Amino acid sequence: MNIILAQPRGFCAGVVRAIEIVERALKIYTPPIYVLHEIVHNRYVVEDLRKRGAVFVENLDEVPTNAICIFSAHGVATTVVQKAKQRQLQVINATCPLVTKVHSQAQRYAKQNFEIIIIGHTGHPEVEGVRGSVDATVHVLSTVEEVQALQVKNPELVAYVTQTTLSVDDTREVIAALTARFPKIQGPALSDICYATQNRQNAVRELAAKIDILLVVGSKNSSNSNRLQELGKQVGIQSYLIENADSLKPEWFFDKASVGITAGASAPEILVEEVLQRLKTFGVTNVKNMQGKPETTTFRIPDNLKKPLNLKPE
C-alpha cells in the first residue's frame, strides 16, 4: 500500500495556543491547575496534560477558591465568567481568538435588538458558550429544514453567527436558506469562518481523488474530525474516524492500493506517526505528503502567562 498524508492536517493555531497555555501554567505555578471542560476535544491531549497536573472539571464548584482555572478553547458563557469572579478564581482564558470573535459578533447583534441564529450543533461547548454570551433570543440550527421551520418575532431583525468548527461548505446551504427566508438578515463575511476547518476539508476533497480509503485521526467528540469523516463518505471514499493506531483493523485494507490520512484540528501529530508505524506492519511501502500550502497563523499567549498572577494565600 501507498499512503498520502493530507496537507494541512492536525493542530490549528487555536489548539496550539490552548495547549501551550496549560503547559505554561503547569510550569509557572504549582499543580494542580484546573481546566474547565476538556481544553480541546482530544483524549490523548487531555490525558497527557492530566498526568502533568491538570485537573479537568465540568463545573466551577469543583475548583477550590483562589485556584487557577483555565477556560477551554471552546469559550464560556458570561455567567461562567461572573461565577469565576465571585469565587475569586484566578482565570486564564484559553478561548480560541476566532471563537472570541464570534462572541463579539453575537454581542454586537444583540445590542441592536436582533434575534440571533447560531449555525451549529446544540450542546457543543462552543455553541453553548456563544448562546450564553448574549442577552437575546437565540436559535441554534444546522439544516435547511430547521431554517424552514424557524419562527422569529421580527423577520427584519435577524442575524446569524456560525460555530467555528463548521466550514464555509458546511454552512453555505443554510446561509442561503436563511437569506431567502429573511432578506434583511445580517451575518459575518464568509472569510470570518475558521480558516483551519475549511483548509482541512479542502485537503480531503483533493486527497479523495487519489486514494481508496481515508483515515481521519481524531476523537469521537471532535466536531471537525467527524466532519472530515463525513466528507470522505460523501465523496464516495471508505472513511474511518480513529482515535489511535489501536483502532485500525487489517480487513479495512484488503485490496486497497492507496490510503489517505488526515487529522482533526485537535489531534496531535504523534498519533498520526503511531498510525503510520502500525500501517507499515500491514504492508505499507511508500509514504508521501500531499502538496499543500502551510498554515502560518499564530495567536498570542495571554499576558498573565508572561507575568505570573498575584495569587492570594489560601
Secondary structure as a PSIPRED ss2 file (coil, helix, strand):
# PSIPRED VFORMAT (PSIPRED V4.0)

   1 M C   1.000  0.000  0.000
   2 N E   0.000  0.000  1.000
   3 I E   0.000  0.000  1.000
   4 I E   0.000  0.000  1.000
   5 L E   0.000  0.000  1.000
   6 A C   1.000  0.000  0.000
   7 Q C   1.000  0.000  0.000
   8 P C   1.000  0.000  0.000
   9 R C   1.000  0.000  0.000
  10 G C   1.000  0.000  0.000
  11 F C   1.000  0.000  0.000
  12 C C   1.000  0.000  0.000
  13 A H   0.000  1.000  0.000
  14 G H   0.000  1.000  0.000
  15 V H   0.000  1.000  0.000
  16 V H   0.000  1.000  0.000
  17 R H   0.000  1.000  0.000
  18 A H   0.000  1.000  0.000
  19 I H   0.000  1.000  0.000
  20 E H   0.000  1.000  0.000
  21 I H   0.000  1.000  0.000
  22 V H   0.000  1.000  0.000
  23 E H   0.000  1.000  0.000
  24 R H   0.000  1.000  0.000
  25 A H   0.000  1.000  0.000
  26 L H   0.000  1.000  0.000
  27 K H   0.000  1.000  0.000
  28 I H   0.000  1.000  0.000
  29 Y C   1.000  0.000  0.000
  30 T C   1.000  0.000  0.000
  31 P C   1.000  0.000  0.000
  32 P C   1.000  0.000  0.000
  33 I E   0.000  0.000  1.000
  34 Y E   0.000  0.000  1.000
  35 V E   0.000  0.000  1.000
  36 L E   0.000  0.000  1.000
  37 H C   1.000  0.000  0.000
  38 E C   1.000  0.000  0.000
  39 I C   1.000  0.000  0.000
  40 V C   1.000  0.000  0.000
  41 H C   1.000  0.000  0.000
  42 N C   1.000  0.000  0.000
  43 R H   0.000  1.000  0.000
  44 Y H   0.000  1.000  0.000
  45 V H   0.000  1.000  0.000
  46 V H   0.000  1.000  0.000
  47 E H   0.000  1.000  0.000
  48 D H   0.000  1.000  0.000
  49 L H   0.000  1.000  0.000
  50 R H   0.000  1.000  0.000
  51 K H   0.000  1.000  0.000
  52 R C   1.000  0.000  0.000
  53 G C   1.000  0.000  0.000
  54 A E   0.000  0.000  1.000
  55 V E   0.000  0.000  1.000
  56 F E   0.000  0.000  1.000
  57 V E   0.000  0.000  1.000
  58 E C   1.000  0.000  0.000
  59 N C   1.000  0.000  0.000
  60 L H   0.000  1.000  0.000
  61 D H   0.000  1.000  0.000
  62 E H   0.000  1.000  0.000
  63 V C   1.000  0.000  0.000
  64 P C   1.000  0.000  0.000
  65 T C   1.000  0.000  0.000
  66 N C   1.000  0.000  0.000
  67 A C   1.000  0.000  0.000
  68 I E   0.000  0.000  1.000
  69 C E   0.000  0.000  1.000
  70 I E   0.000  0.000  1.000
  71 F E   0.000  0.000  1.000
  72 S C   1.000  0.000  0.000
  73 A C   1.000  0.000  0.000
  74 H C   1.000  0.000  0.000
  75 G C   1.000  0.000  0.000
  76 V C   1.000  0.000  0.000
  77 A C   1.000  0.000  0.000
  78 T H   0.000  1.000  0.000
  79 T H   0.000  1.000  0.000
  80 V H   0.000  1.000  0.000
  81 V H   0.000  1.000  0.000
  82 Q H   0.000  1.000  0.000
  83 K H   0.000  1.000  0.000
  84 A H   0.000  1.000  0.000
  85 K H   0.000  1.000  0.000
  86 Q H   0.000  1.000  0.000
  87 R C   1.000  0.000  0.000
  88 Q C   1.000  0.000  0.000
  89 L C   1.000  0.000  0.000
  90 Q E   0.000  0.000  1.000
  91 V E   0.000  0.000  1.000
  92 I E   0.000  0.000  1.000
  93 N E   0.000  0.000  1.000
  94 A C   1.000  0.000  0.000
  95 T C   1.000  0.000  0.000
  96 C C   1.000  0.000  0.000
  97 P H   0.000  1.000  0.000
  98 L H   0.000  1.000  0.000
  99 V H   0.000  1.000  0.000
 100 T H   0.000  1.000  0.000
 101 K H   0.000  1.000  0.000
 102 V H   0.000  1.000  0.000
 103 H H   0.000  1.000  0.000
 104 S H   0.000  1.000  0.000
 105 Q H   0.000  1.000  0.000
 106 A H   0.000  1.000  0.000
 107 Q H   0.000  1.000  0.000
 108 R H   0.000  1.000  0.000
 109 Y H   0.000  1.000  0.000
 110 A H   0.000  1.000  0.000
 111 K H   0.000  1.000  0.000
 112 Q C   1.000  0.000  0.000
 113 N C   1.000  0.000  0.000
 114 F C   1.000  0.000  0.000
 115 E E   0.000  0.000  1.000
 116 I E   0.000  0.000  1.000
 117 I E   0.000  0.000  1.000
 118 I E   0.000  0.000  1.000
 119 I E   0.000  0.000  1.000
 120 G C   1.000  0.000  0.000
 121 H C   1.000  0.000  0.000
 122 T C   1.000  0.000  0.000
 123 G C   1.000  0.000  0.000
 124 H C   1.000  0.000  0.000
 125 P H   0.000  1.000  0.000
 126 E H   0.000  1.000  0.000
 127 V H   0.000  1.000  0.000
 128 E H   0.000  1.000  0.000
 129 G H   0.000  1.000  0.000
 130 V H   0.000  1.000  0.000
 131 R H   0.000  1.000  0.000
 132 G C   1.000  0.000  0.000
 133 S C   1.000  0.000  0.000
 134 V C   1.000  0.000  0.000
 135 D C   1.000  0.000  0.000
 136 A C   1.000  0.000  0.000
 137 T C   1.000  0.000  0.000
 138 V E   0.000  0.000  1.000
 139 H E   0.000  0.000  1.000
 140 V E   0.000  0.000  1.000
 141 L E   0.000  0.000  1.000
 142 S C   1.000  0.000  0.000
 143 T C   1.000  0.000  0.000
 144 V H   0.000  1.000  0.000
 145 E H   0.000  1.000  0.000
 146 E H   0.000  1.000  0.000
 147 V H   0.000  1.000  0.000
 148 Q H   0.000  1.000  0.000
 149 A H   0.000  1.000  0.000
 150 L C   1.000  0.000  0.000
 151 Q C   1.000  0.000  0.000
 152 V C   1.000  0.000  0.000
 153 K C   1.000  0.000  0.000
 154 N C   1.000  0.000  0.000
 155 P C   1.000  0.000  0.000
 156 E C   1.000  0.000  0.000
 157 L C   1.000  0.000  0.000
 158 V E   0.000  0.000  1.000
 159 A E   0.000  0.000  1.000
 160 Y E   0.000  0.000  1.000
 161 V E   0.000  0.000  1.000
 162 T E   0.000  0.000  1.000
 163 Q C   1.000  0.000  0.000
 164 T C   1.000  0.000  0.000
 165 T C   1.000  0.000  0.000
 166 L C   1.000  0.000  0.000
 167 S C   1.000  0.000  0.000
 168 V H   0.000  1.000  0.000
 169 D H   0.000  1.000  0.000
 170 D H   0.000  1.000  0.000
 171 T H   0.000  1.000  0.000
 172 R H   0.000  1.000  0.000
 173 E H   0.000  1.000  0.000
 174 V H   0.000  1.000  0.000
 175 I H   0.000  1.000  0.000
 176 A H   0.000  1.000  0.000
 177 A H   0.000  1.000  0.000
 178 L H   0.000  1.000  0.000
 179 T H   0.000  1.000  0.000
 180 A H   0.000  1.000  0.000
 181 R H   0.000  1.000  0.000
 182 F C   1.000  0.000  0.000
 183 P C   1.000  0.000  0.000
 184 K C   1.000  0.000  0.000
 185 I C   1.000  0.000  0.000
 186 Q E   0.000  0.000  1.000
 187 G C   1.000  0.000  0.000
 188 P C   1.000  0.000  0.000
 189 A C   1.000  0.000  0.000
 190 L H   0.000  1.000  0.000
 191 S H   0.000  1.000  0.000
 192 D H   0.000  1.000  0.000
 193 I C   1.000  0.000  0.000
 194 C C   1.000  0.000  0.000
 195 Y H   0.000  1.000  0.000
 196 A H   0.000  1.000  0.000
 197 T H   0.000  1.000  0.000
 198 Q H   0.000  1.000  0.000
 199 N H   0.000  1.000  0.000
 200 R H   0.000  1.000  0.000
 201 Q H   0.000  1.000  0.000
 202 N H   0.000  1.000  0.000
 203 A H   0.000  1.000  0.000
 204 V H   0.000  1.000  0.000
 205 R H   0.000  1.000  0.000
 206 E H   0.000  1.000  0.000
 207 L H   0.000  1.000  0.000
 208 A H   0.000  1.000  0.000
 209 A C   1.000  0.000  0.000
 210 K C   1.000  0.000  0.000
 211 I C   1.000  0.000  0.000
 212 D C   1.000  0.000  0.000
 213 I E   0.000  0.000  1.000
 214 L E   0.000  0.000  1.000
 215 L E   0.000  0.000  1.000
 216 V E   0.000  0.000  1.000
 217 V E   0.000  0.000  1.000
 218 G C   1.000  0.000  0.000
 219 S C   1.000  0.000  0.000
 220 K C   1.000  0.000  0.000
 221 N C   1.000  0.000  0.000
 222 S C   1.000  0.000  0.000
 223 S H   0.000  1.000  0.000
 224 N H   0.000  1.000  0.000
 225 S H   0.000  1.000  0.000
 226 N H   0.000  1.000  0.000
 227 R H   0.000  1.000  0.000
 228 L H   0.000  1.000  0.000
 229 Q H   0.000  1.000  0.000
 230 E H   0.000  1.000  0.000
 231 L H   0.000  1.000  0.000
 232 G H   0.000  1.000  0.000
 233 K H   0.000  1.000  0.000
 234 Q H   0.000  1.000  0.000
 235 V C   1.000  0.000  0.000
 236 G C   1.000  0.000  0.000
 237 I C   1.000  0.000  0.000
 238 Q E   0.000  0.000  1.000
 239 S E   0.000  0.000  1.000
 240 Y E   0.000  0.000  1.000
 241 L E   0.000  0.000  1.000
 242 I E   0.000  0.000  1.000
 243 E C   1.000  0.000  0.000
 244 N C   1.000  0.000  0.000
 245 A H   0.000  1.000  0.000
 246 D H   0.000  1.000  0.000
 247 S H   0.000  1.000  0.000
 248 L C   1.000  0.000  0.000
 249 K C   1.000  0.000  0.000
 250 P H   0.000  1.000  0.000
 251 E H   0.000  1.000  0.000
 252 W H   0.000  1.000  0.000
 253 F H   0.000  1.000  0.000
 254 F C   1.000  0.000  0.000
 255 D C   1.000  0.000  0.000
 256 K C   1.000  0.000  0.000
 257 A C   1.000  0.000  0.000
 258 S E   0.000  0.000  1.000
 259 V E   0.000  0.000  1.000
 260 G E   0.000  0.000  1.000
 261 I E   0.000  0.000  1.000
 262 T E   0.000  0.000  1.000
 263 A E   0.000  0.000  1.000
 264 G C   1.000  0.000  0.000
 265 A C   1.000  0.000  0.000
 266 S C   1.000  0.000  0.000
 267 A C   1.000  0.000  0.000
 268 P C   1.000  0.000  0.000
 269 E H   0.000  1.000  0.000
 270 I H   0.000  1.000  0.000
 271 L H   0.000  1.000  0.000
 272 V H   0.000  1.000  0.000
 273 E H   0.000  1.000  0.000
 274 E H   0.000  1.000  0.000
 275 V H   0.000  1.000  0.000
 276 L H   0.000  1.000  0.000
 277 Q H   0.000  1.000  0.000
 278 R H   0.000  1.000  0.000
 279 L H   0.000  1.000  0.000
 280 K H   0.000  1.000  0.000
 281 T C   1.000  0.000  0.000
 282 F C   1.000  0.000  0.000
 283 G C   1.000  0.000  0.000
 284 V C   1.000  0.000  0.000
 285 T C   1.000  0.000  0.000
 286 N E   0.000  0.000  1.000
 287 V E   0.000  0.000  1.000
 288 K E   0.000  0.000  1.000
 289 N E   0.000  0.000  1.000
 290 M C   1.000  0.000  0.000
 291 Q C   1.000  0.000  0.000
 292 G C   1.000  0.000  0.000
 293 K C   1.000  0.000  0.000
 294 P C   1.000  0.000  0.000
 295 E C   1.000  0.000  0.000
 296 T C   1.000  0.000  0.000
 297 T C   1.000  0.000  0.000
 298 T C   1.000  0.000  0.000
 299 F C   1.000  0.000  0.000
 300 R C   1.000  0.000  0.000
 301 I C   1.000  0.000  0.000
 302 P C   1.000  0.000  0.000
 303 D H   0.000  1.000  0.000
 304 N H   0.000  1.000  0.000
 305 L H   0.000  1.000  0.000
 306 K C   1.000  0.000  0.000
 307 K C   1.000  0.000  0.000
 308 P C   1.000  0.000  0.000
 309 L C   1.000  0.000  0.000
 310 N C   1.000  0.000  0.000
 311 L C   1.000  0.000  0.000
 312 K C   1.000  0.000  0.000
 313 P C   1.000  0.000  0.000
 314 E C   1.000  0.000  0.000
